[in-house]
């Protein structure tokens, strides 16, 4: 079985993990991804229940027209006390925590929130459900923290090192795992966003320039 872990399209707010719809750019990202996935043989599209993931998955499925499944446990890592805050406020209030986290010595939970291990514990049963479904190729629209945590888990990495897995995954990028019959996972591609190449306004680098 192949599972494509897809980060949702760009949301319409820069605040930390707020439950909001896609921006205009996010909708364009999702539409381009949907066209690309027409050739991937997708059997079903799963997503988290957060607005940005649901909208991304629904727009993708306008091109695919396959079964849709929503699971709340595919939601983003909980940033706890950081949620709803802007980056400068987070840097000011939680500078000490961020400095400790950058050392990657421990799998630290966000203040009042989750660690990577918490995400794996929450998401793994959903992944096991997908693996037991009998489908051959599944698209899972989820979130950056989930993709990094699950990638580290399947690759046998220390969960404290998830920041090494591209701290800024591209919106609507594809991370693909192939699962053998014995359940072991092979990483086929990570953060593949070739469908967005040449469109600077749809890349994180272009968004950063605007901000």
Backbone bond lengths (Angstrom), bond angles and torsions (degrees), N, CA, C in turn:
res aa  C-N    CA-C-N  psi(-1)  N-CA   C-N-CA  omega(-1)  CA-C   N-CA-C  phi
1 X - - - 1.465 - - 1.520 110.77 -
2 X 1.332 115.19 143.40 1.459 121.08 172.76 1.526 109.25 -108.17
3 X 1.339 115.78 134.86 1.461 121.17 173.52 1.521 107.84 -122.53
4 X 1.323 115.71 123.65 1.456 122.33 178.10 1.521 108.38 -101.37
5 X 1.320 116.04 109.18 1.459 121.30 175.68 1.526 107.82 -85.74
6 X 1.318 116.40 120.53 1.462 121.83 -173.56 1.517 110.20 -120.36
7 X 1.316 115.66 127.59 1.461 117.88 174.29 1.527 109.28 -76.98
8 X 1.314 117.12 138.92 1.465 122.75 179.68 1.517 111.64 -56.96
9 X 1.321 116.37 163.95 1.457 121.50 175.36 1.527 111.87 -70.90
10 X 1.316 115.43 168.80 1.472 121.11 -177.74 1.528 110.47 -61.06
11 X 1.320 116.17 130.86 1.460 120.95 -179.99 1.526 110.57 -85.00
12 X 1.329 116.96 169.13 1.469 120.05 -174.30 1.525 113.28 -95.05
13 X 1.330 116.92 21.19 1.456 121.41 176.38 1.518 109.49 -144.45
14 X 1.344 118.23 139.55 1.466 120.94 177.07 1.528 112.97 -85.10
15 X 1.325 117.67 -1.58 1.460 120.38 -177.49 1.523 111.32 -73.20
16 X 1.312 116.20 157.12 1.464 122.26 -173.34 1.529 112.34 -70.94
17 X 1.324 116.29 114.31 1.467 124.16 169.23 1.527 113.71 51.33
18 X 1.334 116.15 46.24 1.464 119.64 172.66 1.532 108.19 -90.42
19 X 1.325 116.63 147.58 1.463 121.00 -174.67 1.520 109.73 -88.00
20 X 1.325 115.84 88.00 1.461 121.92 -174.36 1.529 109.57 -130.33
21 X 1.344 117.59 161.72 1.470 121.19 177.95 1.526 111.89 -72.39
22 X 1.325 115.47 -178.95 1.454 122.09 177.80 1.526 111.01 -75.24
23 X 1.322 115.01 154.73 1.459 121.62 169.24 1.530 108.55 -81.11
24 X 1.317 116.29 175.22 1.464 120.47 176.13 1.528 110.37 -58.01
25 X 1.343 116.30 -41.37 1.460 120.22 178.81 1.527 111.20 -66.27
26 X 1.319 116.27 -37.47 1.456 120.31 178.65 1.520 112.61 -63.20
27 X 1.326 115.75 -38.40 1.459 119.32 177.35 1.529 111.12 -66.63
28 X 1.339 115.88 -38.48 1.469 119.81 177.45 1.528 110.24 -65.20
29 X 1.333 117.27 -41.17 1.463 120.80 177.55 1.531 111.00 -59.20
30 X 1.318 115.63 -46.31 1.465 120.32 -177.95 1.527 111.31 -64.46
31 X 1.326 117.10 -38.67 1.463 120.38 -179.83 1.527 110.94 -66.27
32 X 1.331 116.95 -40.98 1.460 120.11 177.36 1.526 111.02 -64.77
33 X 1.316 115.70 -39.83 1.469 119.39 178.53 1.520 110.93 -65.70
34 X 1.318 117.24 -40.46 1.453 120.28 178.70 1.519 111.76 -58.60
35 X 1.336 116.69 -42.35 1.466 120.37 177.86 1.521 111.09 -63.09
36 X 1.324 116.20 -40.20 1.472 119.33 179.51 1.519 111.79 -66.52
37 X 1.325 116.60 -39.91 1.461 120.30 -175.35 1.518 113.25 -72.62
38 X 1.331 117.40 -10.45 1.462 119.68 176.20 1.525 111.65 -56.26
39 X 1.325 116.25 -25.53 1.460 121.02 -174.74 1.529 112.59 -100.88
40 X 1.332 116.78 9.83 1.465 120.54 -176.37 1.535 113.10 -100.09
41 X 1.306 118.10 -4.84 1.463 119.82 179.11 1.518 113.70 68.10
42 X 1.331 117.14 37.71 1.462 122.32 -178.43 1.530 110.34 -67.05
43 X 1.325 116.90 131.00 1.464 122.09 178.16 1.522 113.02 -92.58
44 X 1.341 117.36 -31.45 1.455 121.52 -174.81 1.523 108.33 -158.66
45 X 1.334 116.75 148.30 1.464 122.27 177.43 1.527 108.75 -115.02
46 X 1.323 115.49 118.06 1.461 122.14 174.72 1.529 108.28 -100.05
47 X 1.335 116.14 158.04 1.461 119.26 172.93 1.521 109.80 -156.60
48 X 1.330 113.84 164.98 1.460 119.29 168.75 1.527 108.08 -73.41
49 X 1.324 116.48 174.34 1.456 120.54 -179.11 1.511 113.98 -92.67
50 X 1.345 118.48 -0.18 1.459 120.56 178.64 1.524 110.01 -72.19
51 X 1.330 115.88 145.19 1.470 121.35 -171.67 1.522 112.88 -51.43
52 X 1.316 117.40 -46.02 1.470 120.25 -174.48 1.521 111.73 -65.85
53 X 1.335 116.64 -32.71 1.464 119.98 178.20 1.520 111.32 -77.46
54 X 1.333 117.01 -41.26 1.467 120.60 178.92 1.521 110.39 -62.20
55 X 1.330 116.48 -45.69 1.463 119.53 -178.95 1.524 111.36 -64.87
56 X 1.326 116.71 -41.60 1.471 120.28 177.27 1.523 110.57 -59.98
57 X 1.331 116.57 -48.33 1.464 120.74 -178.70 1.520 111.54 -63.37
58 X 1.321 117.01 -40.55 1.466 120.45 -179.64 1.527 111.23 -66.02
59 X 1.329 117.32 -39.47 1.461 120.15 178.86 1.530 110.10 -68.20
60 X 1.325 116.87 -39.94 1.466 120.13 175.20 1.520 109.75 -59.23
61 X 1.318 115.04 -42.38 1.464 119.11 -174.70 1.524 113.14 -74.20
62 X 1.324 117.46 -13.71 1.460 119.23 171.86 1.528 110.29 -62.96
63 X 1.336 115.88 -30.30 1.464 120.71 177.64 1.528 111.68 -86.05
64 X 1.341 116.61 -33.20 1.467 120.00 -173.42 1.521 113.30 -90.44
65 X 1.343 115.93 -39.14 1.479 121.64 -178.98 1.529 111.75 56.03
66 X 1.340 114.78 55.01 1.462 121.01 177.27 1.530 109.09 -121.56
67 X 1.306 116.64 -177.37 1.464 121.94 -179.63 1.530 110.60 -63.77
68 X 1.329 116.82 145.20 1.464 123.18 177.41 1.511 110.16 -118.63
69 X 1.342 116.22 137.66 1.465 122.34 177.63 1.520 108.31 -134.21
70 X 1.327 117.69 136.32 1.472 122.72 176.87 1.517 108.89 -118.04
71 X 1.338 116.22 131.88 1.456 121.94 176.32 1.530 108.98 -131.66
72 X 1.326 116.31 123.22 1.461 121.01 -178.42 1.531 112.13 -62.25
73 X 1.327 117.32 -29.60 1.467 120.07 -177.00 1.519 113.42 -72.03
74 X 1.335 118.48 -3.95 1.462 121.92 174.48 1.527 111.65 -88.69
75 X 1.345 117.28 7.43 1.460 121.04 -177.67 1.531 111.09 -66.71
76 X 1.328 115.10 166.57 1.457 122.14 -178.95 1.526 111.41 -62.06
77 X 1.324 115.72 156.53 1.462 120.89 171.80 1.532 108.37 -53.17
78 X 1.311 117.18 142.16 1.464 120.23 176.66 1.530 109.25 -78.49
79 X 1.333 115.30 120.32 1.455 120.88 176.57 1.529 111.57 -87.73
80 X 1.323 116.60 4.80 1.451 121.60 173.61 1.518 113.52 55.81
81 X 1.326 116.16 -121.22 1.461 122.10 -175.81 1.532 113.35 -67.47
82 X 1.348 117.39 -12.55 1.457 120.75 -179.41 1.529 112.00 -84.36
83 X 1.312 117.31 -15.68 1.458 120.35 -171.91 1.536 111.50 -67.16
84 X 1.320 114.44 136.92 1.458 121.10 -179.71 1.517 114.33 85.50
85 X 1.330 117.06 0.56 1.460 120.69 -177.71 1.527 111.10 -101.17
86 X 1.335 116.16 155.52 1.457 122.43 175.82 1.532 109.17 -84.86
87 X 1.333 116.65 157.68 1.460 121.46 -176.75 1.536 113.67 -54.84
88 X 1.350 119.65 -44.44 1.469 118.66 -179.95 1.535 112.56 -62.68
89 X 1.325 116.91 -36.20 1.470 120.65 178.67 1.526 109.83 -68.21
90 X 1.319 116.51 -41.81 1.473 120.61 178.04 1.520 110.18 -61.02
91 X 1.332 116.97 -44.04 1.464 120.96 -179.74 1.526 111.54 -61.96
92 X 1.333 115.83 -37.12 1.467 119.94 -178.55 1.527 111.82 -74.54
93 X 1.336 116.88 -44.77 1.457 120.25 -174.05 1.521 113.33 -82.04
94 X 1.325 116.53 -30.23 1.471 119.92 -171.60 1.520 111.75 -123.99
95 X 1.323 116.68 28.31 1.463 121.22 -178.99 1.519 112.93 -57.28
96 X 1.318 117.41 -41.81 1.463 121.35 -178.68 1.527 110.88 -63.91
97 X 1.338 116.22 -44.19 1.467 120.01 178.19 1.523 110.80 -62.40
98 X 1.325 117.24 -44.52 1.461 120.86 -178.50 1.520 111.20 -62.88
99 X 1.321 116.45 -37.14 1.472 120.38 177.82 1.522 111.07 -65.12
100 X 1.334 116.04 -42.61 1.464 119.82 177.96 1.522 110.66 -64.63
101 X 1.310 116.62 -40.46 1.466 120.56 -178.36 1.520 111.46 -65.37
102 X 1.320 117.48 -36.58 1.460 121.30 -179.54 1.533 112.11 -63.25
103 X 1.318 117.54 -24.04 1.465 120.62 178.94 1.526 111.78 -69.45
104 X 1.342 116.58 -21.78 1.474 123.04 178.07 1.530 112.33 55.82
105 X 1.325 115.56 35.99 1.464 120.41 178.72 1.523 111.81 -89.56
106 X 1.334 116.37 -27.27 1.458 121.51 179.74 1.526 109.49 -137.82
107 X 1.322 115.74 155.06 1.460 121.10 173.89 1.525 107.59 -84.08
108 X 1.323 115.26 81.59 1.460 121.12 -172.82 1.522 111.30 -79.38
109 X 1.320 118.02 133.09 1.465 119.48 171.73 1.526 109.51 -74.63
110 X 1.323 116.41 148.37 1.459 119.26 171.94 1.526 108.51 -64.46
111 X 1.319 118.81 145.76 1.462 120.54 -179.72 1.529 111.50 -53.00
112 X 1.315 115.62 117.15 1.457 119.99 -178.02 1.519 113.46 76.40
113 X 1.342 117.84 6.46 1.454 121.60 -175.52 1.525 113.29 -127.62
114 X 1.335 115.65 -148.52 1.457 121.80 -173.10 1.524 112.73 -108.27
115 X 1.327 114.54 159.79 1.458 123.26 168.65 1.523 108.28 -101.59
116 X 1.327 117.25 174.70 1.464 120.83 176.00 1.525 110.46 -62.37
117 X 1.333 116.72 -38.18 1.469 120.02 178.83 1.520 111.23 -62.55
118 X 1.319 117.04 -36.94 1.473 120.78 176.93 1.530 110.33 -63.31
119 X 1.333 116.16 -39.92 1.467 120.13 179.41 1.521 110.45 -64.73
120 X 1.323 116.57 -46.11 1.469 120.38 179.56 1.529 110.24 -59.05
121 X 1.310 116.98 -44.75 1.463 120.80 -179.86 1.527 111.12 -60.67
122 X 1.312 117.44 -36.95 1.463 122.60 -178.30 1.528 112.36 -77.15
123 X 1.338 116.14 -40.04 1.463 121.04 -172.32 1.529 112.64 -86.93
124 X 1.322 117.49 -30.21 1.464 120.33 -174.42 1.533 113.58 -55.46
125 X 1.348 120.39 -42.19 1.469 118.79 177.46 1.531 113.23 -60.83
126 X 1.331 117.08 -33.09 1.463 119.83 177.57 1.528 109.71 -68.90
127 X 1.324 116.89 -43.16 1.459 120.38 177.56 1.525 110.81 -61.86
128 X 1.317 116.37 -39.62 1.468 119.68 177.36 1.528 110.88 -64.39
129 X 1.335 116.55 -36.89 1.461 120.51 176.33 1.528 110.91 -63.13
130 X 1.316 116.35 -41.32 1.464 120.52 177.72 1.527 110.17 -63.57
131 X 1.320 116.47 -44.25 1.467 120.74 -178.79 1.528 111.73 -63.00
132 X 1.326 116.44 -29.97 1.465 120.63 -179.20 1.523 112.96 -88.15
133 X 1.335 117.11 0.30 1.471 120.45 -172.31 1.523 113.90 -75.33
134 X 1.315 116.94 -22.58 1.459 120.02 -176.74 1.515 113.69 90.06
135 X 1.336 117.77 -6.19 1.456 120.83 176.62 1.533 109.74 -72.79
136 X 1.327 115.70 154.62 1.465 119.90 -176.86 1.525 112.56 -94.73
137 X 1.336 116.98 -39.52 1.464 120.88 -178.95 1.524 108.83 -136.70
138 X 1.324 116.64 122.71 1.462 122.30 -173.52 1.522 109.78 -126.45
139 X 1.328 116.63 132.03 1.458 122.07 172.32 1.523 108.64 -97.77
140 X 1.327 116.53 130.34 1.462 122.17 -179.85 1.523 108.31 -121.98
141 X 1.313 116.64 108.24 1.467 120.87 179.68 1.523 108.13 -88.94
142 X 1.328 114.93 114.72 1.458 120.30 -174.93 1.526 109.16 -140.63
143 X 1.316 118.32 -141.62 1.463 121.95 -166.86 1.528 111.01 -135.27
144 X 1.334 115.22 160.78 1.451 120.68 -175.12 1.516 114.35 -56.50
145 X 1.338 116.65 -46.06 1.459 119.76 -179.94 1.512 112.39 -63.30
146 X 1.314 116.98 -35.88 1.464 121.65 178.37 1.525 110.04 -68.13
147 X 1.330 116.87 -45.91 1.469 120.49 -178.03 1.523 110.67 -62.78
148 X 1.329 117.44 -44.13 1.460 119.86 179.36 1.523 111.29 -65.04
149 X 1.317 116.70 -43.81 1.464 120.15 -177.96 1.521 111.60 -64.83
150 X 1.336 117.21 -44.88 1.455 120.36 -178.24 1.523 111.67 -71.59
151 X 1.328 117.04 -33.74 1.467 119.62 176.02 1.517 110.40 -64.20
152 X 1.321 116.63 -45.71 1.468 120.07 177.67 1.528 110.77 -60.34
153 X 1.315 116.48 -42.29 1.468 120.53 179.47 1.527 111.49 -60.91
154 X 1.329 117.03 -49.66 1.466 120.06 -176.65 1.523 112.55 -69.36
155 X 1.329 117.10 -26.85 1.460 120.17 178.59 1.521 112.63 -88.79
156 X 1.330 117.48 -2.71 1.462 120.84 179.34 1.513 113.64 73.76
157 X 1.336 117.45 24.33 1.459 121.24 178.50 1.526 110.83 -81.88
158 X 1.324 115.61 157.35 1.458 119.68 170.66 1.527 107.53 -65.57
159 X 1.323 116.76 132.10 1.461 119.75 -176.23 1.523 112.54 -67.79
160 X 1.316 117.45 -18.27 1.461 120.15 175.94 1.525 111.56 -69.44
161 X 1.331 116.66 -13.91 1.469 121.45 -174.99 1.529 112.64 -99.57
162 X 1.330 117.97 14.88 1.466 119.18 -176.08 1.524 112.82 -60.79
163 X 1.337 118.00 -24.04 1.460 120.13 179.41 1.529 112.34 -64.95
164 X 1.333 116.54 -20.16 1.455 120.03 177.54 1.524 111.52 -69.59
165 X 1.337 116.45 -18.48 1.462 121.10 -177.72 1.523 110.57 -89.01
166 X 1.322 115.26 62.20 1.469 121.29 177.84 1.520 110.77 55.60
167 X 1.309 116.13 93.79 1.462 120.32 -175.94 1.531 111.78 -59.64
168 X 1.328 116.78 -24.44 1.462 119.88 179.66 1.520 109.42 -124.01
169 X 1.310 116.66 85.98 1.458 120.97 174.87 1.520 109.70 -65.73
170 X 1.325 116.96 142.15 1.455 120.29 177.67 1.528 110.27 -69.76
171 X 1.307 116.14 141.54 1.465 120.52 172.85 1.523 109.19 -63.29
172 X 1.332 115.70 134.16 1.468 123.49 -177.21 1.524 112.81 66.10
173 X 1.346 117.18 20.80 1.459 120.73 170.79 1.526 110.26 -77.99
174 X 1.336 116.23 155.46 1.461 122.96 -175.80 1.522 110.39 -112.16
175 X 1.326 116.50 128.13 1.461 122.71 169.47 1.521 107.02 -117.82
176 X 1.322 117.01 117.82 1.467 121.25 -171.56 1.530 112.41 -112.55
177 X 1.328 114.81 129.37 1.460 121.62 172.88 1.521 109.88 -115.04
178 X 1.307 115.15 140.02 1.462 121.99 170.48 1.527 107.15 -108.61
179 X 1.324 115.90 126.49 1.460 121.25 -177.81 1.529 109.47 -104.87
180 X 1.333 115.25 124.01 1.454 120.92 176.08 1.530 109.73 -72.01
181 X 1.312 116.34 170.11 1.466 120.62 -179.48 1.524 112.09 -62.86
182 X 1.333 117.38 -27.93 1.466 120.00 179.54 1.527 112.11 -83.28
183 X 1.341 117.26 2.24 1.461 121.27 176.48 1.515 115.09 92.75
184 X 1.331 118.00 -7.99 1.457 119.53 178.26 1.525 109.89 -71.36
185 X 1.333 115.16 149.41 1.467 121.09 -173.23 1.520 111.14 -111.18
186 X 1.317 115.03 139.83 1.462 122.49 175.41 1.526 107.90 -119.45
187 X 1.325 116.54 126.75 1.462 120.80 179.17 1.528 109.18 -81.46
188 X 1.328 116.88 114.43 1.465 121.57 179.51 1.523 112.74 -87.67
189 X 1.317 117.62 -37.00 1.466 121.44 178.34 1.516 108.70 -158.88
190 X 1.341 115.34 153.39 1.461 120.86 -177.84 1.516 109.44 -133.27
191 X 1.334 116.44 126.01 1.467 122.77 175.80 1.534 111.44 55.22
192 X 1.313 116.52 47.98 1.467 122.71 178.86 1.528 108.81 -81.70
193 X 1.330 116.04 113.98 1.467 120.04 -179.05 1.525 110.72 -128.35
194 X 1.324 117.35 34.02 1.465 120.84 -176.30 1.530 112.08 -61.18
195 X 1.347 117.00 -24.16 1.462 119.61 177.64 1.528 112.47 -69.18
196 X 1.329 117.54 -11.39 1.467 121.58 179.06 1.520 112.70 -105.40
197 X 1.326 117.14 -4.49 1.464 120.23 -176.46 1.530 110.61 -62.82
198 X 1.326 114.97 140.94 1.457 120.77 -178.28 1.515 113.76 85.61
199 X 1.338 116.26 -1.59 1.473 120.79 -179.75 1.529 107.60 -120.08
200 X 1.322 115.60 79.32 1.457 121.26 -171.30 1.515 112.94 -59.07
201 X 1.336 117.83 -33.36 1.458 120.53 -178.50 1.524 112.07 -68.28
202 X 1.346 117.29 -15.46 1.465 120.84 179.94 1.528 112.42 -99.19
203 X 1.334 117.59 -1.79 1.459 121.69 179.22 1.525 110.52 -98.50
204 X 1.312 115.96 156.80 1.470 120.27 -179.24 1.517 111.23 -60.34
205 X 1.340 117.14 -35.01 1.458 120.16 179.76 1.524 110.67 -62.43
206 X 1.333 117.17 -40.19 1.451 120.51 178.04 1.508 112.78 -68.26
207 X 1.340 115.63 -37.41 1.463 121.05 178.69 1.520 110.13 -65.91
208 X 1.338 117.00 -40.70 1.465 121.29 179.49 1.519 110.61 -62.20
209 X 1.348 115.52 -38.32 1.466 118.72 179.59 1.524 110.75 -63.61
210 X 1.348 116.61 -39.91 1.463 120.76 178.74 1.512 111.77 -64.84
211 X 1.360 115.60 -38.91 1.456 119.07 -177.58 1.507 110.54 -72.58
